[in-house]
């Protein structure tokens, strides 16, 4: 099969991914294999390609927003049938035994494995996953529009919940890419007043079309103080900006797996009055199931820019340079 693998992590302009031929993977016990129909391009894939995240194994194919058709079952796999269209996401496997797994926080598992980091992902023609970590997909989404739901949607949803937004609250969203344009719709549906802060004029226009009350530049103050904020842009300089925009008792949720350095914070300007910062680490399967049920109910508008699998470097370059509106999706 054809697969793009991380050859040598480095700037995307240096083409760190290499197209190779790999054997079609065989599913092990409790696993299923899918023929990849679409795979979203996540900023985490860019971090892996560029070396912001150290590789866990050499020559790994990134991609963890996979929509695929089941075409082989490993021994004992009974959850899906051949031909079923399923989703494969970032969280690939957990130990089920550590104290975090036992208390329902499997996203913090000490031995967790991740699709496209610990095992080959969807920048390929086939992929394998433990069936217990795959998702049934909501009706009403084709393969391209379903793909971003599997990380941008799921992890974005956890980020929104970590922001502790009160009913009818005022939410700021910093950065407006794949995750943010889905989260904004959930928040609007739940009655929030959403303010989007992003450098992209196209993203600001999209935000207003999806129900945001305002859309300004990333460093602009929002038109009102915020109860909650979610930082999707991997820009540490925006942490004090977002904290300064919070009202008393507000919460900033930082969504990314990688963030540039945060400048010094001034206690009275950024943290006093019980303002707080929370990070977000992956997701639990319960998060995924809850979000996908909500996606089925709300029929979210998913903005995508499809690319042929052969153009993976173009997709990553567009993401790196801020030229993707919504989500980039690879189609074999």
ZADO-1210 file (C-alpha; in nm, 4 decimals, padded with zeros to 6 digits):
<atoms>
<atom x="00.0000" y="00.0000" z="00.0000" code="UNK" pos="1"/>
<atom x="00.1023" y="00.3632" z="-00.0434" code="UNK" pos="2"/>
<atom x="00.1762" y="00.5510" z="00.2795" code="UNK" pos="3"/>
<atom x="00.3322" y="00.8817" z="00.3754" code="UNK" pos="4"/>
<atom x="00.5785" y="00.8442" z="00.6629" code="UNK" pos="5"/>
<atom x="00.7839" y="01.0887" z="00.8669" code="UNK" pos="6"/>
<atom x="01.1317" y="01.0525" z="00.7179" code="UNK" pos="7"/>
<atom x="01.3231" y="01.3126" z="00.9179" code="UNK" pos="8"/>
<atom x="01.1213" y="01.5602" z="01.1262" code="UNK" pos="9"/>
<atom x="01.1819" y="01.9167" z="01.0173" code="UNK" pos="10"/>
<atom x="01.0204" y="02.2273" z="00.8657" code="UNK" pos="11"/>
<atom x="00.7387" y="02.1348" z="00.6333" code="UNK" pos="12"/>
<atom x="00.9081" y="02.3324" z="00.3548" code="UNK" pos="13"/>
<atom x="01.1768" y="02.0603" z="00.3577" code="UNK" pos="14"/>
<atom x="00.9227" y="01.7849" z="00.2808" code="UNK" pos="15"/>
<atom x="00.9810" y="01.5748" z="00.5946" code="UNK" pos="16"/>
<atom x="00.7244" y="01.3177" z="00.4777" code="UNK" pos="17"/>
<atom x="00.8183" y="01.0492" z="00.2271" code="UNK" pos="18"/>
<atom x="00.5825" y="00.8406" z="00.0126" code="UNK" pos="19"/>
<atom x="00.6679" y="00.4709" z="00.0512" code="UNK" pos="20"/>
<atom x="00.5288" y="00.1273" z="-00.0236" code="UNK" pos="21"/>
<atom x="00.4364" y="-00.0718" z="00.2879" code="UNK" pos="22"/>
<atom x="00.2778" y="-00.4130" z="00.3278" code="UNK" pos="23"/>
<atom x="-00.0958" y="-00.3973" z="00.3849" code="UNK" pos="24"/>
<atom x="-00.1251" y="-00.4407" z="00.7656" code="UNK" pos="25"/>
<atom x="-00.2931" y="-00.7505" z="00.9095" code="UNK" pos="26"/>
<atom x="-00.5317" y="-00.7032" z="01.2030" code="UNK" pos="27"/>
<atom x="-00.4316" y="-00.8802" z="01.5237" code="UNK" pos="28"/>
<atom x="-00.6649" y="-01.0278" z="01.7855" code="UNK" pos="29"/>
<atom x="-00.9475" y="-00.7865" z="01.8647" code="UNK" pos="30"/>
<atom x="-00.8476" y="-00.5545" z="01.5808" code="UNK" pos="31"/>
<atom x="-01.0074" y="-00.4504" z="01.2533" code="UNK" pos="32"/>
<atom x="-00.8528" y="-00.3256" z="00.9320" code="UNK" pos="33"/>
<atom x="-01.0083" y="-00.0494" z="00.7255" code="UNK" pos="34"/>
<atom x="-00.9607" y="00.0723" z="00.3728" code="UNK" pos="35"/>
<atom x="-00.9120" y="00.4443" z="00.4278" code="UNK" pos="36"/>
<atom x="-01.1836" y="00.6576" z="00.2687" code="UNK" pos="37"/>
<atom x="-01.0728" y="00.9926" z="00.4122" code="UNK" pos="38"/>
<atom x="-00.8315" y="01.1226" z="00.6759" code="UNK" pos="39"/>
<atom x="-00.8387" y="01.4675" z="00.8314" code="UNK" pos="40"/>
<atom x="-00.5161" y="01.6639" z="00.8622" code="UNK" pos="41"/>
<atom x="-00.4722" y="01.7757" z="01.2226" code="UNK" pos="42"/>
<atom x="-00.2251" y="02.0293" z="01.3594" code="UNK" pos="43"/>
<atom x="-00.0828" y="01.7414" z="01.5656" code="UNK" pos="44"/>
<atom x="00.0214" y="01.5786" z="01.2363" code="UNK" pos="45"/>
<atom x="00.2068" y="01.8979" z="01.1521" code="UNK" pos="46"/>
<atom x="00.3775" y="01.8975" z="01.4941" code="UNK" pos="47"/>
<atom x="00.4887" y="01.5377" z="01.4348" code="UNK" pos="48"/>
<atom x="00.6192" y="01.6128" z="01.0874" code="UNK" pos="49"/>
<atom x="00.8099" y="01.9195" z="01.2006" code="UNK" pos="50"/>
<atom x="00.9502" y="01.7626" z="01.5166" code="UNK" pos="51"/>
<atom x="00.7624" y="01.9684" z="01.7769" code="UNK" pos="52"/>
<atom x="00.6519" y="01.6275" z="01.9052" code="UNK" pos="53"/>
<atom x="00.9337" y="01.3701" z="01.9135" code="UNK" pos="54"/>
<atom x="00.8583" y="01.0571" z="01.7077" code="UNK" pos="55"/>
<atom x="00.7692" y="00.7460" z="01.9078" code="UNK" pos="56"/>
<atom x="00.8883" y="00.5155" z="01.6306" code="UNK" pos="57"/>
<atom x="01.0724" y="00.5648" z="01.3014" code="UNK" pos="58"/>
<atom x="00.8900" y="00.5829" z="00.9718" code="UNK" pos="59"/>
<atom x="00.5389" y="00.6234" z="01.1140" code="UNK" pos="60"/>
<atom x="00.2472" y="00.7296" z="00.8951" code="UNK" pos="61"/>
<atom x="00.0619" y="01.0171" z="01.0681" code="UNK" pos="62"/>
<atom x="-00.3122" y="01.0738" z="01.0532" code="UNK" pos="63"/>
<atom x="-00.5706" y="01.0111" z="01.3242" code="UNK" pos="64"/>
<atom x="-00.8998" y="01.1403" z="01.1841" code="UNK" pos="65"/>
<atom x="-00.9665" y="00.8292" z="00.9782" code="UNK" pos="66"/>
<atom x="-01.2901" y="00.7274" z="00.8124" code="UNK" pos="67"/>
<atom x="-01.2617" y="00.3798" z="00.6675" code="UNK" pos="68"/>
<atom x="-01.4558" y="00.0780" z="00.5471" code="UNK" pos="69"/>
<atom x="-01.3885" y="-00.2412" z="00.7436" code="UNK" pos="70"/>
<atom x="-01.2325" y="-00.4990" z="00.5159" code="UNK" pos="71"/>
<atom x="-01.0721" y="-00.7509" z="00.7551" code="UNK" pos="72"/>
<atom x="-01.1371" y="-00.8725" z="01.1096" code="UNK" pos="73"/>
<atom x="-00.8788" y="-01.0046" z="01.3530" code="UNK" pos="74"/>
<atom x="-00.9418" y="-01.3052" z="01.5741" code="UNK" pos="75"/>
<atom x="-01.2228" y="-01.2401" z="01.8222" code="UNK" pos="76"/>
<atom x="-01.3274" y="-00.9098" z="01.6652" code="UNK" pos="77"/>
<atom x="-01.7067" y="-00.9012" z="01.6566" code="UNK" pos="78"/>
<atom x="-01.8079" y="-00.5389" z="01.7103" code="UNK" pos="79"/>
<atom x="-01.8108" y="-00.4487" z="01.3393" code="UNK" pos="80"/>
<atom x="-01.8823" y="-00.6320" z="01.0167" code="UNK" pos="81"/>
<atom x="-01.7027" y="-00.6175" z="00.6833" code="UNK" pos="82"/>
<atom x="-01.8167" y="-00.3109" z="00.4924" code="UNK" pos="83"/>
<atom x="-01.9071" y="-00.1058" z="00.8003" code="UNK" pos="84"/>
<atom x="-01.7899" y="00.2551" z="00.7806" code="UNK" pos="85"/>
<atom x="-01.6153" y="00.3431" z="01.1076" code="UNK" pos="86"/>
<atom x="-01.3950" y="00.6133" z="01.2572" code="UNK" pos="87"/>
<atom x="-01.0445" y="00.5856" z="01.4010" code="UNK" pos="88"/>
<atom x="-00.9286" y="00.8645" z="01.6320" code="UNK" pos="89"/>
<atom x="-00.6167" y="00.9762" z="01.8241" code="UNK" pos="90"/>
<atom x="-00.6586" y="00.7559" z="02.1339" code="UNK" pos="91"/>
<atom x="-00.5640" y="00.4069" z="02.0160" code="UNK" pos="92"/>
<atom x="-00.5150" y="00.1963" z="02.3256" code="UNK" pos="93"/>
<atom x="-00.4946" y="00.2284" z="02.7055" code="UNK" pos="94"/>
<atom x="-00.3825" y="-00.0134" z="02.9740" code="UNK" pos="95"/>
<atom x="-00.7122" y="-00.0235" z="03.1646" code="UNK" pos="96"/>
<atom x="-00.5177" y="-00.0900" z="03.4859" code="UNK" pos="97"/>
<atom x="-00.3432" y="00.2281" z="03.5990" code="UNK" pos="98"/>
<atom x="-00.5057" y="00.4562" z="03.8524" code="UNK" pos="99"/>
<atom x="-00.6101" y="00.6992" z="03.5790" code="UNK" pos="100"/>
<atom x="-00.7859" y="00.4318" z="03.3764" code="UNK" pos="101"/>
<atom x="-00.9526" y="00.2961" z="03.6889" code="UNK" pos="102"/>
<atom x="-01.0965" y="00.6359" z="03.7775" code="UNK" pos="103"/>
<atom x="-01.2328" y="00.7002" z="03.4254" code="UNK" pos="104"/>
<atom x="-00.9507" y="00.9295" z="03.3107" code="UNK" pos="105"/>
<atom x="-00.8116" y="00.7022" z="03.0402" code="UNK" pos="106"/>
<atom x="-00.6908" y="01.0075" z="02.8491" code="UNK" pos="107"/>
<atom x="-00.4182" y="01.0300" z="03.1175" code="UNK" pos="108"/>
<atom x="-00.3225" y="00.6610" z="03.0979" code="UNK" pos="109"/>
<atom x="00.0478" y="00.6118" z="03.1696" code="UNK" pos="110"/>
<atom x="00.0767" y="00.3574" z="02.8870" code="UNK" pos="111"/>
<atom x="-00.1581" y="00.5124" z="02.6298" code="UNK" pos="112"/>
<atom x="-00.0921" y="00.4639" z="02.2594" code="UNK" pos="113"/>
<atom x="-00.1944" y="00.7044" z="01.9857" code="UNK" pos="114"/>
<atom x="-00.2853" y="00.6627" z="01.6198" code="UNK" pos="115"/>
<atom x="-00.0248" y="00.8097" z="01.3879" code="UNK" pos="116"/>
<atom x="00.2316" y="00.8366" z="01.6676" code="UNK" pos="117"/>
<atom x="00.2666" y="00.4864" z="01.8158" code="UNK" pos="118"/>
<atom x="00.1212" y="00.3079" z="01.5142" code="UNK" pos="119"/>
<atom x="00.0624" y="00.3937" z="01.1507" code="UNK" pos="120"/>
<atom x="-00.2304" y="00.6238" z="01.0889" code="UNK" pos="121"/>
<atom x="-00.4440" y="00.7338" z="00.7989" code="UNK" pos="122"/>
<atom x="-00.1909" y="00.9013" z="00.5691" code="UNK" pos="123"/>
<atom x="-00.2082" y="00.5640" z="00.3945" code="UNK" pos="124"/>
<atom x="-00.4439" y="00.3390" z="00.2028" code="UNK" pos="125"/>
<atom x="-00.5154" y="00.1005" z="00.4937" code="UNK" pos="126"/>
<atom x="-00.5085" y="00.1230" z="00.8727" code="UNK" pos="127"/>
<atom x="-00.5603" y="-00.1125" z="01.1673" code="UNK" pos="128"/>
<atom x="-00.7177" y="-00.0317" z="01.5051" code="UNK" pos="129"/>
<atom x="-00.8329" y="-00.2190" z="01.8175" code="UNK" pos="130"/>
<atom x="-01.2082" y="-00.2442" z="01.7654" code="UNK" pos="131"/>
<atom x="-01.2777" y="-00.1194" z="02.1196" code="UNK" pos="132"/>
<atom x="-01.1234" y="00.2179" z="02.0255" code="UNK" pos="133"/>
<atom x="-01.3095" y="00.2691" z="01.6967" code="UNK" pos="134"/>
<atom x="-01.6308" y="00.4678" z="01.6594" code="UNK" pos="135"/>
<atom x="-01.9568" y="00.4222" z="01.4790" code="UNK" pos="136"/>
<atom x="-02.0138" y="00.7352" z="01.2728" code="UNK" pos="137"/>
<atom x="-02.3236" y="00.9551" z="01.2846" code="UNK" pos="138"/>
<atom x="-02.5545" y="00.9450" z="00.9846" code="UNK" pos="139"/>
<atom x="-02.5722" y="01.2477" z="00.7593" code="UNK" pos="140"/>
<atom x="-02.1991" y="01.3010" z="00.7105" code="UNK" pos="141"/>
<atom x="-02.0091" y="01.1775" z="00.4083" code="UNK" pos="142"/>
<atom x="-01.6576" y="01.0432" z="00.4600" code="UNK" pos="143"/>
<atom x="-01.4849" y="01.3784" z="00.4034" code="UNK" pos="144"/>
<atom x="-01.7078" y="01.5747" z="00.6420" code="UNK" pos="145"/>
<atom x="-01.7038" y="01.2967" z="00.9021" code="UNK" pos="146"/>
<atom x="-01.3234" y="01.2858" z="00.9254" code="UNK" pos="147"/>
<atom x="-01.2704" y="01.6139" z="01.1196" code="UNK" pos="148"/>
<atom x="-01.5264" y="01.5052" z="01.3779" code="UNK" pos="149"/>
<atom x="-01.2809" y="01.2396" z="01.4992" code="UNK" pos="150"/>
<atom x="-01.0222" y="01.4710" z="01.6551" code="UNK" pos="151"/>
<atom x="-01.1031" y="01.8326" z="01.5762" code="UNK" pos="152"/>
<atom x="-01.4528" y="01.7600" z="01.7011" code="UNK" pos="153"/>
<atom x="-01.3851" y="01.5178" z="01.9856" code="UNK" pos="154"/>
<atom x="-01.0852" y="01.6924" z="02.1419" code="UNK" pos="155"/>
<atom x="-01.2406" y="02.0317" z="02.0726" code="UNK" pos="156"/>
<atom x="-01.5501" y="01.9182" z="02.2585" code="UNK" pos="157"/>
<atom x="-01.3420" y="01.8117" z="02.5583" code="UNK" pos="158"/>
<atom x="-01.1691" y="02.1509" z="02.5448" code="UNK" pos="159"/>
<atom x="-01.5054" y="02.3258" z="02.5594" code="UNK" pos="160"/>
<atom x="-01.6114" y="02.1214" z="02.8602" code="UNK" pos="161"/>
<atom x="-01.2774" y="02.1915" z="03.0317" code="UNK" pos="162"/>
<atom x="-01.3480" y="02.5631" z="02.9885" code="UNK" pos="163"/>
<atom x="-01.6384" y="02.5329" z="03.2374" code="UNK" pos="164"/>
<atom x="-01.8685" y="02.7552" z="03.0328" code="UNK" pos="165"/>
<atom x="-02.1781" y="02.8431" z="03.2405" code="UNK" pos="166"/>
<atom x="-02.5255" y="02.8238" z="03.0818" code="UNK" pos="167"/>
<atom x="-02.5753" y="03.1242" z="02.8550" code="UNK" pos="168"/>
<atom x="-02.2150" y="03.2259" z="02.9194" code="UNK" pos="169"/>
<atom x="-01.9712" y="03.4396" z="02.7236" code="UNK" pos="170"/>
<atom x="-01.7136" y="03.2298" z="02.5376" code="UNK" pos="171"/>
<atom x="-01.3978" y="03.3465" z="02.3645" code="UNK" pos="172"/>
<atom x="-01.2364" y="03.1251" z="02.1006" code="UNK" pos="173"/>
<atom x="-00.8759" y="03.2020" z="02.0076" code="UNK" pos="174"/>
<atom x="-00.7823" y="03.0597" z="01.6695" code="UNK" pos="175"/>
<atom x="-01.0524" y="02.9364" z="01.4345" code="UNK" pos="176"/>
<atom x="-00.9497" y="02.6227" z="01.2517" code="UNK" pos="177"/>
<atom x="-01.0909" y="02.2717" z="01.2337" code="UNK" pos="178"/>
<atom x="-01.1688" y="02.2300" z="01.6053" code="UNK" pos="179"/>
<atom x="-01.2895" y="02.5817" z="01.6697" code="UNK" pos="180"/>
<atom x="-01.5430" y="02.5955" z="01.3866" code="UNK" pos="181"/>
<atom x="-01.7126" y="02.2826" z="01.5256" code="UNK" pos="182"/>
<atom x="-01.6936" y="02.3857" z="01.8921" code="UNK" pos="183"/>
<atom x="-01.8411" y="02.7270" z="01.8137" code="UNK" pos="184"/>
<atom x="-02.1537" y="02.5625" z="01.6729" code="UNK" pos="185"/>
<atom x="-02.1974" y="02.3465" z="01.9830" code="UNK" pos="186"/>
<atom x="-02.1582" y="02.6505" z="02.2085" code="UNK" pos="187"/>
<atom x="-02.4035" y="02.8588" z="02.0045" code="UNK" pos="188"/>
<atom x="-02.6555" y="02.5744" z="02.0158" code="UNK" pos="189"/>
<atom x="-02.6195" y="02.5654" z="02.3943" code="UNK" pos="190"/>
<atom x="-02.6989" y="02.9360" z="02.4207" code="UNK" pos="191"/>
<atom x="-02.3500" y="03.0843" z="02.4589" code="UNK" pos="192"/>
<atom x="-02.2464" y="03.4277" z="02.3363" code="UNK" pos="193"/>
<atom x="-01.9443" y="03.3362" z="02.1230" code="UNK" pos="194"/>
<atom x="-01.6634" y="03.5775" z="02.0370" code="UNK" pos="195"/>
<atom x="-01.3934" y="03.4600" z="01.7963" code="UNK" pos="196"/>
<atom x="-01.0422" y="03.6059" z="01.7944" code="UNK" pos="197"/>
<atom x="-00.8232" y="03.4983" z="01.5020" code="UNK" pos="198"/>
<atom x="-00.5727" y="03.6468" z="01.2595" code="UNK" pos="199"/>
<atom x="-00.7447" y="03.5033" z="00.9506" code="UNK" pos="200"/>
<atom x="-01.0019" y="03.7220" z="00.7774" code="UNK" pos="201"/>
<atom x="-01.1531" y="03.4154" z="00.6076" code="UNK" pos="202"/>
<atom x="-01.1881" y="03.2418" z="00.9442" code="UNK" pos="203"/>
<atom x="-01.3536" y="03.5503" z="01.0945" code="UNK" pos="204"/>
<atom x="-01.6063" y="03.5485" z="00.8127" code="UNK" pos="205"/>
<atom x="-01.6747" y="03.1779" z="00.8678" code="UNK" pos="206"/>
<atom x="-01.7174" y="03.2357" z="01.2420" code="UNK" pos="207"/>
<atom x="-01.9846" y="03.5004" z="01.1873" code="UNK" pos="208"/>
<atom x="-02.1671" y="03.2764" z="00.9400" code="UNK" pos="209"/>
<atom x="-02.1782" y="03.0010" z="01.2046" code="UNK" pos="210"/>
<atom x="-02.3385" y="03.2216" z="01.4679" code="UNK" pos="211"/>
<atom x="-02.0533" y="03.3986" z="01.6490" code="UNK" pos="212"/>
<atom x="-02.1583" y="03.7354" z="01.7923" code="UNK" pos="213"/>
<atom x="-01.8272" y="03.8959" z="01.7004" code="UNK" pos="214"/>
<atom x="-01.5026" y="03.8135" z="01.5254" code="UNK" pos="215"/>
<atom x="-01.1831" y="04.0130" z="01.5722" code="UNK" pos="216"/>
<atom x="-00.8090" y="03.9824" z="01.5424" code="UNK" pos="217"/>
<atom x="-00.6336" y="03.7364" z="01.7739" code="UNK" pos="218"/>
<atom x="-00.4939" y="04.0091" z="01.9995" code="UNK" pos="219"/>
<atom x="-00.8043" y="04.2298" z="02.0056" code="UNK" pos="220"/>
<atom x="-01.0031" y="04.2544" z="02.3285" code="UNK" pos="221"/>
<atom x="-01.3473" y="04.0959" z="02.2885" code="UNK" pos="222"/>
<atom x="-01.6462" y="04.3313" z="02.3093" code="UNK" pos="223"/>
<atom x="-01.7341" y="04.2005" z="02.6567" code="UNK" pos="224"/>
<atom x="-01.5580" y="04.0165" z="02.9374" code="UNK" pos="225"/>
<atom x="-01.5556" y="03.6385" z="02.9020" code="UNK" pos="226"/>
<atom x="-01.6732" y="03.3651" z="03.1361" code="UNK" pos="227"/>
<atom x="-01.4634" y="03.1084" z="02.9508" code="UNK" pos="228"/>
<atom x="-01.2117" y="03.0902" z="02.6705" code="UNK" pos="229"/>
<atom x="-01.0576" y="02.8143" z="02.4609" code="UNK" pos="230"/>
<atom x="-00.7149" y="02.8636" z="02.3046" code="UNK" pos="231"/>
<atom x="-00.6860" y="02.6556" z="01.9874" code="UNK" pos="232"/>
<atom x="-00.3965" y="02.8456" z="01.8299" code="UNK" pos="233"/>
<atom x="-00.0624" y="02.6920" z="01.9424" code="UNK" pos="234"/>
<atom x="00.0636" y="03.0371" z="02.0364" code="UNK" pos="235"/>
<atom x="00.1841" y="03.0853" z="02.3936" code="UNK" pos="236"/>
<atom x="00.1787" y="03.4649" z="02.3525" code="UNK" pos="237"/>
<atom x="-00.2015" y="03.4460" z="02.3453" code="UNK" pos="238"/>
<atom x="-00.2261" y="03.2955" z="02.6948" code="UNK" pos="239"/>
<atom x="-00.1928" y="03.6315" z="02.8769" code="UNK" pos="240"/>
<atom x="-00.4169" y="03.7929" z="02.6132" code="UNK" pos="241"/>
<atom x="-00.6934" y="03.5407" z="02.6788" code="UNK" pos="242"/>
<atom x="-00.6512" y="03.5529" z="03.0566" code="UNK" pos="243"/>
<atom x="-00.6778" y="03.9330" z="03.0541" code="UNK" pos="244"/>
<atom x="-01.0077" y="03.9002" z="02.8646" code="UNK" pos="245"/>
<atom x="-01.1620" y="03.6739" z="03.1311" code="UNK" pos="246"/>
<atom x="-01.4085" y="03.8067" z="03.3835" code="UNK" pos="247"/>
<atom x="-01.3800" y="03.7202" z="03.7523" code="UNK" pos="248"/>
<atom x="-01.3839" y="03.3428" z="03.8048" code="UNK" pos="249"/>
<atom x="-01.3247" y="03.2733" z="03.4355" code="UNK" pos="250"/>
<atom x="-01.1478" y="02.9682" z="03.2935" code="UNK" pos="251"/>
<atom x="-00.9054" y="02.9401" z="03.0029" code="UNK" pos="252"/>
<atom x="-00.8823" y="02.5955" z="02.8414" code="UNK" pos="253"/>
<atom x="-00.5716" y="02.5311" z="02.6280" code="UNK" pos="254"/>
<atom x="-00.6588" y="02.2758" z="02.3645" code="UNK" pos="255"/>
<atom x="-00.3376" y="02.1843" z="02.1845" code="UNK" pos="256"/>
<atom x="-00.0837" y="01.9097" z="02.2413" code="UNK" pos="257"/>
<atom x="00.1947" y="02.1605" z="02.1683" code="UNK" pos="258"/>
<atom x="00.2219" y="02.5300" z="02.2598" code="UNK" pos="259"/>
<atom x="00.4998" y="02.7804" z="02.2059" code="UNK" pos="260"/>
<atom x="00.6489" y="02.9293" z="02.5222" code="UNK" pos="261"/>
<atom x="00.4144" y="03.1296" z="02.7430" code="UNK" pos="262"/>
<atom x="00.5470" y="03.4742" z="02.8413" code="UNK" pos="263"/>
<atom x="00.5558" y="03.5760" z="03.2083" code="UNK" pos="264"/>
<atom x="00.2154" y="03.6305" z="03.3652" code="UNK" pos="265"/>
<atom x="00.1329" y="03.9117" z="03.6043" code="UNK" pos="266"/>
<atom x="-00.0699" y="03.7739" z="03.8898" code="UNK" pos="267"/>
<atom x="-00.3039" y="04.0706" z="03.9356" code="UNK" pos="268"/>
<atom x="-00.3627" y="04.1186" z="03.5613" code="UNK" pos="269"/>
<atom x="-00.3985" y="03.7554" z="03.4582" code="UNK" pos="270"/>
<atom x="-00.4820" y="03.5230" z="03.7488" code="UNK" pos="271"/>
<atom x="-00.6261" y="03.7173" z="04.0404" code="UNK" pos="272"/>
<atom x="-01.0024" y="03.7018" z="04.1032" code="UNK" pos="273"/>
<atom x="-00.9949" y="03.3235" z="04.0657" code="UNK" pos="274"/>
<atom x="-00.9210" y="03.3126" z="03.6978" code="UNK" pos="275"/>
<atom x="-00.7688" y="02.9769" z="03.6089" code="UNK" pos="276"/>
<atom x="-00.5900" y="02.7883" z="03.3319" code="UNK" pos="277"/>
<atom x="-00.6603" y="02.4281" z="03.2344" code="UNK" pos="278"/>
<atom x="-00.4797" y="02.2101" z="02.9849" code="UNK" pos="279"/>
<atom x="-00.6421" y="01.9426" z="02.7713" code="UNK" pos="280"/>
<atom x="-00.4866" y="01.6004" z="02.7138" code="UNK" pos="281"/>
<atom x="-00.6339" y="01.3799" z="02.4426" code="UNK" pos="282"/>
<atom x="-00.9840" y="01.2496" z="02.5190" code="UNK" pos="283"/>
<atom x="-01.1668" y="00.9557" z="02.6672" code="UNK" pos="284"/>
<atom x="-01.3804" y="00.7273" z="02.4567" code="UNK" pos="285"/>
<atom x="-01.6774" y="00.8591" z="02.6518" code="UNK" pos="286"/>
<atom x="-01.5940" y="01.2081" z="02.5222" code="UNK" pos="287"/>
<atom x="-01.5920" y="01.0695" z="02.1709" code="UNK" pos="288"/>
<atom x="-01.9239" y="00.8896" z="02.1993" code="UNK" pos="289"/>
<atom x="-02.0889" y="01.1932" z="02.3615" code="UNK" pos="290"/>
<atom x="-01.9651" y="01.4319" z="02.0956" code="UNK" pos="291"/>
<atom x="-02.0629" y="01.2059" z="01.8047" code="UNK" pos="292"/>
<atom x="-02.4148" y="01.1716" z="01.9473" code="UNK" pos="293"/>
<atom x="-02.4312" y="01.5507" z="01.9664" code="UNK" pos="294"/>
<atom x="-02.2982" y="01.5822" z="01.6108" code="UNK" pos="295"/>
<atom x="-02.5757" y="01.3528" z="01.4913" code="UNK" pos="296"/>
<atom x="-02.8332" y="01.5645" z="01.6724" code="UNK" pos="297"/>
<atom x="-02.7041" y="01.9055" z="01.5610" code="UNK" pos="298"/>
<atom x="-02.6018" y="01.8184" z="01.2041" code="UNK" pos="299"/>
<atom x="-02.2955" y="02.0380" z="01.2364" code="UNK" pos="300"/>
<atom x="-02.1749" y="02.2290" z="00.9339" code="UNK" pos="301"/>
<atom x="-01.8253" y="02.0940" z="00.8571" code="UNK" pos="302"/>
<atom x="-01.6105" y="02.3147" z="00.6350" code="UNK" pos="303"/>
<atom x="-01.3446" y="02.1109" z="00.4546" code="UNK" pos="304"/>
<atom x="-01.0710" y="02.1497" z="00.1963" code="UNK" pos="305"/>
<atom x="-01.0118" y="01.8063" z="00.0365" code="UNK" pos="306"/>
<atom x="-00.6684" y="01.7094" z="-00.0978" code="UNK" pos="307"/>
<atom x="-00.5651" y="01.3916" z="-00.2823" code="UNK" pos="308"/>
<atom x="-00.3468" y="01.1669" z="-00.0675" code="UNK" pos="309"/>
<atom x="-00.0632" y="01.2419" z="-00.3095" code="UNK" pos="310"/>
<atom x="-00.0765" y="01.6096" z="-00.2051" code="UNK" pos="311"/>
<atom x="-00.0142" y="01.5582" z="00.1675" code="UNK" pos="312"/>
<atom x="00.2730" y="01.8069" z="00.1717" code="UNK" pos="313"/>
<atom x="00.0524" y="02.0720" z="00.0130" code="UNK" pos="314"/>
<atom x="-00.2137" y="02.0112" z="00.2773" code="UNK" pos="315"/>
<atom x="00.0378" y="02.0388" z="00.5622" code="UNK" pos="316"/>
<atom x="00.1928" y="02.3501" z="00.4091" code="UNK" pos="317"/>
<atom x="-00.1481" y="02.5147" z="00.3821" code="UNK" pos="318"/>
<atom x="-00.2127" y="02.4307" z="00.7472" code="UNK" pos="319"/>
<atom x="00.1276" y="02.5621" z="00.8561" code="UNK" pos="320"/>
<atom x="00.0810" y="02.8907" z="00.6725" code="UNK" pos="321"/>
<atom x="-00.2760" y="02.9536" z="00.7847" code="UNK" pos="322"/>
<atom x="-00.4333" y="02.8899" z="00.4444" code="UNK" pos="323"/>
<atom x="-00.6853" y="02.6269" z="00.5514" code="UNK" pos="324"/>
<atom x="-01.0370" y="02.7430" z="00.6319" code="UNK" pos="325"/>
<atom x="-01.2071" y="02.4744" z="00.8361" code="UNK" pos="326"/>
<atom x="-01.0337" y="02.1371" z="00.8007" code="UNK" pos="327"/>
<atom x="-00.8003" y="01.9864" z="00.5418" code="UNK" pos="328"/>
<atom x="-00.8905" y="01.6268" z="00.4527" code="UNK" pos="329"/>
<atom x="-00.6891" y="01.3724" z="00.2538" code="UNK" pos="330"/>
<atom x="-00.8762" y="01.1456" z="00.0151" code="UNK" pos="331"/>
<atom x="-00.6960" y="00.8358" z="-00.1212" code="UNK" pos="332"/>
</atoms>
